[in-house]
Amino acid sequence: MALERTPEPELMDGLEQVRSYAAADFNDSDQAMCERLAELCGGDPGPQLVDLGCGPGNITFRLARRWPDAAVLGLDGAPQMLAVARQRAATQPELAGRLMFEQALLPLVDPGEWEGAFSMVVGNSLLHHLHDPAVLWQVVAQLAAPGAFVYIQDLRRPASVEAVEALVVPQTEGAPEVLRRDYRASLHAAFTLEEVEQQLLEAGLADKLQVAPLQERYLEVWGRLG
């Protein structure tokens, strides 16, 4: 029987969780994501990038270093995560003036100056956190400038409980308990590729964005909003 989606509970446990994520070694996967982005967008993301659900800034920093002519904004709803991201940014003066972190809750009630401002909209492992996935596609459409490149990467829900455990055990070996627990809950909360295809159809984005499996654990959505 297929594994039913179990929406993720609120998992923020304060500094223990934040520090675990900030200290975790995501170097290989983060680097691979930036290389994939460069490949798909043709190497030019434009002048203004936004990282949705930036957390402690792992991807945001990589975007800023990969494209030194672009301004990069990291958005997240958790003040604890943003505090760590800003602390890390303060130690990297070469990024000053083009790297910012701001608190934003989804959905954006009033996107204000951000509306239609970004030439690239990136989200890494944000979709499965949302009880209403339509929120993400609404926010993407709000923030993307005409012709903006969009890239969303997230976990793909496994077929069974056994398949979940087959991923959790090797992927979290030696990790703090908070990360093992989060990863297991995230796999249960993730969507299947077919579910994301339906979300794009309902959001009116199916003719602009495409979705495909990525390795054994992920799916990716990409395209330009013309």
Number of C-alpha atoms within 10 A of each C-alpha: 6 9 14 15 16 15 18 18 13 7 13 14 10 12 12 12 19 22 14 15 19 17 11 13 12 13 12 8 11 17 16 12 18 16 13 14 22 16 11 16 18 9 13 15 22 17 15 19 28 28 24 26 27 28 27 28 26 21 25 27 21 16 27 18 14 15 18 13 13 19 20 27 24 27 23 22 16 19 15 18 25 23 17 18 23 16 11 15 19 12 10 10 8 12 17 12 9 14 20 18 23 15 15 17 11 15 15 16 9 9 14 11 8 15 16 16 20 27 23 27 26 25 23 20 18 20 24 25 19 17 13 11 18 16 16 22 18 15 18 24 20 18 23 25 21 14 14 25 25 27 25 24 21 23 26 25 24 24 14 14 15 11 13 20 14 12 16 18 12 9 12 15 10 10 12 14 13 16 17 17 13 16 18 18 20 25 27 23 23 28 24 17 19 10 12 23 18 13 17 20 14 12 16 14 17 16 11 14 20 16 19 15 16 14 9 10 14 20 22 21 21 20 20 20 19 10
